[in-house]
Amino acid sequence: MINLKKVFRKKSTLLKIAIFATGFSGVVAEYILSTLATYFLGDSIFQWIMIISLMLFSMGLGSRFSKFLHENLLNKFLLLEFTLSLIVAFSPLFIYLCAAYTEAYGLLIYLIAIAIGLLIGLEVPLVIRINNDFEDLRFNISNILENDYYGSLLGGVFFAFIGLPLLGLMYTPFVLGLVNFLVACLLIILLWKAFSSSQKKRLVPISSVILILLVGGFFIAKPIILYGEQSKYQDKVVFSKQTAYQKIVITEWKDDFWLYLNGNQQLCSRDEVMYHEPLVHPAMRLHPHPQNVLVLGGGDGCAVREILKYSTVENIKLIDLDPEMTRLGKENKILTQLNKNSLNNNKVEVINADGYEYLTNDKSSYDVIIIDLPDPRTIELSRLYSFEFYKTCYRVLRNNGVIVTQAGSPYFATKAFKCIEKTMQQAGFNTATLHNQVITMGEWGWSLGQKQSPYDNLSSTLKNLNFNNISTQWINHEAMSLITSFGKNTYLDKNFDSNTIEVNSIHNPVLYKYYLKGNWDLY
């Protein structure tokens, strides 16, 4: 009787290990697909909601279908584990290959999410039914679900601290596939006697083939993903890395380089001065004596390069969320040549932190704040263009302090452009808007504000600025007259009415909606 109890206890423990592994790999698979969907399709909040909701719904369907499975439940569970290990491991490869040949990669991402959800939904009820022979119902359900949830927690921790930042989307899926595969093999080895001879004959070759596929896939993952990655860009990819926060890609064509974050162009070495000079110099020149400057974003170092041209500047603090981006700005030969090694200047302090949270707790005071962040295409980015954020900027600026932010395109995203200006005005700033034709990016714009400005008309004041004693490549007095002029406010949207534009706030995040509904099909 004691030996029998040990056998039952061993089987039950193995099943709990298996369901723990299922919870672990299942939640990481959700996060991988959500990250891929964000990278390929954009709008991270929407994609995470859709992927996780689809997987949970599919798990419900899988649970419903599990009642139709009869007999040899342990054998069926093992086959499900093997199938799950393959789908999870190869899903990024399938998606990148699909992206290389068709625009249907979004559909494929959702289909894979459904497939993984179905398999997990099938597995959990099967384990409960198998374990029903070894434990009372109340202990059985409690223990199985407990281990599933514990596995999910570990999976989340693994993805946040190891999977995404260290292994990346290239190798993390194979770790998951291997986890499912090893658990299945452990069950086969320890419960070998429980299988019939015909089952043994099937399980051995199946497990061998899957092991070969997983090992082979691990080694071919890099070239396949790089091939799929390259298909997204017109030019040769010379650097690509998925960080914990974003996908960073640098491409090359002839002697020019492009920097992309999550597939969106941030700069081109050919014409970046036509972006960075209007971003920096009007704000710096407007202030009578800029000494302490804060830069939010700008991890490429080009904005800092322009700020360092002012001899009055004593300290530049750059806040960028992604350590990898600022490391590239300091060490990557392409970027250091472009930014004149600016991030290694002894006047520059680089801090990797969330700009919103950092500024909320900041006790320092600044003369100029330069905001060089990606476009507000998501809710999390739009909070860095919110009323609450601009009020914080207003607090840390000294009197006559100047703030400037890149504001997207006044023509391709008119409502978003106007929303940013209106939000800055609501925060107390006297504002003016700027725009310029950046060759590789199209018509781009900036919104500038001054705290307790001594000027009645900020635009007129900006028009009169000159940069005679500053070494610039493009901007000059004549350029200021051009970039501060917008004609008669004729925009591409014939129904545009600036009076209908709302202020962007944390509790009413309208900006990202304005941005996404812009005239981007004309870009």
N, C-alpha and C positions, 0 to 999 in steps of 0.2 A: 504494500500500500504506500509506503514512503517513497519508493522508487517511482511509482505512478504519479504521485503528487509532484515529484521533481520534474518529471517529464512534462506534465501539464504546466507547471510554473515556468519552465524553460520556453515552451511554445508561446505562452502568454507574454512573456518578457520580450521575445523576439518580435511578436506582432506590435508591441508598444514601441519598440525601436523603429520598426518599419513605418509606423504612423507618425512618429516624431520626425523621421527623415522626410516623409511626405509633406508635413507641415512646413519644414525647413525649406525644401526645394520649391514648394508651391508658392510661398510668399515671395521668394527671391525671383521666381519666374514672373510673377506679377510686376515686380519692380523693374526687371530687365525689359519687359515688353512696354511698360509705361515710359521708360527712358528712351527706348528706340522710337516709340510713337511720337514723343516730344521732339526728338532730333529730326525725324523725317517729316512730320506733319505739323509741328509747332503747337502753340497754345498748351503749355504743360498742364495747367489745371484741368482743362477739358479732357486731355488724353489720359491723365491718371484716373480721372473719374470714370471715363468710358471703359478703360482696360480692366480696372478692378471690378466695376459693376458687371461687365460682361463675364468675367471669370467667376464671380460669385453666383450669377444667374446660371452659368453653365454647370457649376458644381451642384446646384439644385436639380438641374436636369439629369446630371449623372447619378445623383442619389435616387431619383425617380426610376431611372432605367435599371439600376442595380437589382431591383426586385425581380427582374426577369432572368437573372443569372442563377442557375441551379447546378448543384453537384460540382465536385472538384474545385471548390471555391479558392483553396490555397493556390492551386495551379493557375487559376484565372487571375488571382491577385498578382502573382509573379509575372505573368504576361503583361499585365497592366503596368507594373513597375518598369519592365524592360521598354515598353512603348513610350512611357513617360520620360525615361532617361534619354531616349533618342530624340524625341521632339524638343525637349528642353535644351539639350546640348546643341542641336543644329539649327534652332530657330533663328538666331542672328545671321547665320550663313545663308539660310533661305531668303531672309528679308533683304540682305545686301545684294544677293544675286538677282533677286526680283527687281530691285531698284536699278540695276544695271541695264535691264532690258525692257521694263514696262513701268507705267505710272500706277500700277495696281498694288504697290507695296503696302499701302494703307489697309486695303482689304485683307491682304495676307496677314498683317499684324493682328487684326481683329479675329481672323479665322484661327490663328494659332492660339490666341487667348481663349477662344471658345473650346478648342480641342484639349488644351491643358486643363481647363476647368472641368470639362466632362470626365477626364480620366481621374482627376482627384476626387470628384464627386462620386465616381464609381467605387473608388478604393475604400473610402472611409466606412460606408455601410458594410462592405465585404469584410473588412477587418473586424467590425463589431460582431457580425454574424459568426465568423470563424472563432473569435474569442469567447463567444457565448457558451461554448462547450467547457471553458476553463474557469469562468467567473460568473457570479450571480449578475443579473441584469443591471442592478444599481451600481455595482462596482465596475462592470464591464463598460457601460456607456461613459461613466465618469472618468475612468482611467484612459480610455481611448481618446476622448475629446481633450482631456487634460494634456496628453502627450502631443497631440496635434497642435494645440495652441502654444505649448512651450516651444515646439519646433519652429512655429511661426515667429516667435519673439527672437530666437537665436538667428533665424534667417534674416530678419530685419537688421539686427546688429551686424551680422556678417556682411550684408550688402553695403551698409553705410560706412563701415570702417575698413573692410578688406576687399570685398568684391569690386565695387565701382572704382574706388581710388587706386587700388593696387593691381588687381587682375584685369579690370576693365571689362567691357562688354565682349571682348574677344575670347577670354578664357574662363570667366565666371560661369557661363552656361555649361561648359564641359565639367567643371567642378560639380555642378548640380547633377548633371547626367551620371557622373561617376558615383555620387552619393547614392542615388537611386539604384544604380547597378550593383554596387557593393552590398547594399542592404538585401537586395534580391538574392545575390550569391550566398550571403550569410544564411539566409533562410533555407536555401537549397542544401547547403553543406550540413547544417545542424539538424535539419529535418529530412535528411536523405532517405531514411527508412520509411518515411510516411508516403513516399511517392511510388506509384506503380512502375513496373519496368518500361512500359510504353511512354510514360511521362518522363522518366529519366532519359530515355533515348531522344526525346524532343528537347528537353531543357539544356542538355550539355551542348549540342551544336548551336542552339539559339543564343545561349550566353556567350559562347566563343565568338560568334559572328558580331554580336553587339560590342564585345570588348575590342575587337579589331576596328570596328567603325568608330568607337569613341577615341581610341588611341590615334587612329589615322586622322580623324577630324580635328584633333588637337593640333596636329602638325600642319594641316592644310588650312586652318582657320585664318591665319594671318594673311596669306596671299589672296584668299577669296574675299575677305573683308576689305582689304586694300583695293582690290579690283572693283568691288561695289562702291567703295568710297570714292575712287577716282571718277566713276561715272557721274557723280553728282557735280563735278567741277569741270569747267572747260580746259583748265590748265593743269599742269603736272603738280600733283600733291607732293610737297617736299617735307611736310611735317604734319602729323595727325596724332592727337591724343584726347582720349575721353577722360576728363577729370571728374571729381565729385560734383562739379557744378555745371559743366558745359563741355561741348566738343570743340576743341581748338584745332583749326586746320590752317596751314599756310601753303599757298600754291605759287608757282613760278611760271612766267612766260617771258622769254628772252631775259632782259635784265630787270624786270619788274616783279614785285611780290604782292600777293593779296592775303589779308588776314580775315578769316571767317570764324565766327562764334555761332555754334549750333546751325551752321549752314548759311548764316547771314553775314554779308560783307561788312567789315568794320573799317577797313582802310585798304588803299592800294598805294604802293610806294611811288607810283607815277604822279599822283595828284593829291596825296594826303595833306600837303600844305594848304590846298584850297579849302580843306575842312578845318584843320587845326589852327591855322592863322586867324580865321574869323572867330573861332571858338575862344581863343586866348587873348589876342591883342586888343580888341575893343574894350574888353573888361579890364585888362591890366592898365591900359592907357587912360581909361575913364577915372580910375582911382588916382588921387594926387601923389600918393607915396606908398605903394604896396610893399609890405614887408612880410607878412605871414599869409601864405596861400594854402588853401585846402583844395585837393583834387579828389573827386569821387569817381571811381572807375579809372579809365586811362592807363590800364596796366601795360599797354604797349610802349609807354614812355614818351610819346610824341608831344602830348600837351605839356609835359614837364620840360621837354627840350625848349619849347617856346617861352615858358615862364622864366627859365634860367637866363634869358637874354636881358632881363631887367636887373640892373646892378643894385637896386634898393631891396630886392628880395633877400631875406635872411633865412627863412625856413619854408620848406614846402612839405606838406604832409599829404601823402597819397594813400587813399583807402580803397582797396580792391578786394573783393570777396575771395577770389581764386588765387591761391599761392602759386599754382603752376603758371598762371598768366604773368604774374609779376616776376617769377623766376625767368621766364622767357624774355621779358623786357630787360632783365639784368644780364642774361647770359647768352641768349640766342644771337648768333652772329648777324643774322638778317635784321633783327630788331635793334640790336645795339648799334649797328651801322646807321640805321634809319633814325634812331632817337639820340644819336651822338653820345651814347653811354650815359644818358641823363639820370637814369635811376640809380646809378652808382655815385652820383655827385654827393659830396658831404653835406650839402644843404637839404638833401631829400631824405625823408623818413617814410619808409613803406610799411604800411600796416595792413595785414590781411584780416578783414572783418566785414560784417554786414554794414553798409553805409548808413542805413536808417538807424540801426541799433547803436552804432558807434556815436553818431552825431547826437542822438538823444541823451547820451550820458557824457558828452564832451563838455569840459569846463573851459576849453580854450576859446580865444577870440581870433577872428580872421579879418583880413582886409578884402580878400577876394576868394570866392568859392567858384570853382570850375567843375561842372558836372559833365563827365564824358562817359555816359552809360549807353548800353544797347537800347534800341527803340522800345517803347512801352507796349509790347505786343502781348504781355501776360499780366495777370493780376499782381503777381509778386514784383514785377518790374515797375508797374504803374504806381505802386506805393512810394517809389522814389521820385515820383512826379506829382505827389499829392499835396493838398493844402496843409496837412499836418507836417509833412516833411519840409515844405517851404517855410512854415512858421518856425520850425526848429532852426533852419538856416538863417532866418531873420534874427533869431535870438543870439546866435554865435557870431554874427557879423557886427563889426564896429560901425559907428555912424559913418555914413557915406560909403559903406562897404558895398561891393558889387558881386552879384551872382549871375552866372550864365550857364545855361544848359543846352545841350543839343536837343532839338525839338522835332526831329523827323523832317518830313517834307511838307512845305506849305501848299504844294500842289497835289501831291499824291495822297496826302493824309491831312487835308485842310482842317477838318473838325478837330483832329488831335492836336494840330499845331496851335490853333486858336484856344483850345482847352488849356494847354499848358500856360499860355500867356495869361488867360483869365484867372487861372488858379494862383499864379504868382501875384497878380494884382490883389486878389482876395487876401493873400497872406501879408499885404502891406507894402509891396514893392512898387516903385515907379518903374514902368516897363517899356521896353522897345524890342522890336523883332528884327532879325537879320536873315538874309538868305543868300545863297551862292550856288552857282552851277558847278558841281564837282563832277568831273568828266566821267568817272566810272560809277558814280552813284546817282547821278541825276541832280535835280534841284533839291537842295537841302537847306534846313533852317535852324535858327537858334533863338532862344528867348533870353533876354538880358534884363536884369532888374537892379535897382539901387535902393539901399535903405536910407530913408530920410534924404532923398536926393535934393541938392540945391538947384537943380535945373527944372524949369517948367516943362520943357519939351526935350525929352531924352534923345529922341531920334535926331533932332536938329543938332544937338550937342555931339552925337556920335558922327554925324556927317562932317563935322569940322575937325575931327581928330587927324593928326598926322603922325608918322612913324619915322621921321627923318633920322633919328639917332638909334633906331632899332634895326638890326639886320634881318630883314624879311625877304622872302622869295617872291611873294605875290601881293600881299596887302599893302596899300598905300592910301594917301589922302583921296585920290580919285576913286579907288575901290570902295571906300567908305560911303561915298555918295551913291554908288550903285547898289551895294548890299543892304542899305537901309531903305531903299525905295521899292514899293510894291505896286505902283500904278494905281488903278482905280479899284483895287481889290476884286478883280475879275478872276474867279476860280473855275476849276473844271466842273465842279458841281453847281449846276445852274440853279438848283433849289437851295443853295447854301444861305443860311441866315444866322449870323453870329449871335443874335439875341437868344437863340435857342440852345446855345452851348452851355452845358452845366460845368460847375466847378468839380474837379476830380478830388475825391477824398477817400480815406480808408473805408468808410462805411457806404460810400456811393462811388465805386470804382468805374466811372464811365469812360475814362481815357482809353483803356485798351480796346473797348468796343468801338470807339471812334476810329482808332488806329486800324483795326482789322477790317472795318467797313470802308476803308479809303479806296481811292482809285488805283489800286495796285496793279490792276490788269493792264493799265496804260504804261506802267513802269518799264 
